[in-house]
Amino acid sequence: MYEPIRTKSVHSATPSDGYPHRTREEELDIQLAGHLCALLTVTDELALSEPAERIAAQITRLRGAAPVRRTAVGTGDPHVLHRRAHALAGRALVVAASRADTTVAILAAERMDAHAAALDAPRLVGAH
């Protein structure tokens, strides 16, 4: 009924085939560090120094090197930035849960709560 597979599976590649291969854990580390870097950029733009330092510490742990930081505080709309940060923290939480990284999962959940609270706060008249 089915035609037999005639080619070698791409999933059974050997390390000697010349292509770099990473484990699932390594891939999740890379993905998590990327989400945290994006969250760090928005956190720096919001000028939230203490949370930014905690995020940077986790990126350093995952990558083995400190992240490049944004030096200028942005002039973006805080509401938009908090929404973006909330979404990024949610993505980081999902990946942290997938790789069972409790420290990052707790940090991401705390950031989600903080940004949700900022979004629920009444906007100041005349503020950007």
Buried (B, 14 or more C-beta within 10 A) or exposed (E): EEEEEEEEEEEEEEEEEEEEEEEEEEEBBEBBBBBBBBBBBBBBBBEBEEBBEBBBBBBEBBBEEEBEEBEEEBEEEBBEBBBBBBBBBBBBBBBBBBBEBEEBBEBBBBBBEBBBEBBEEEEEEEEE
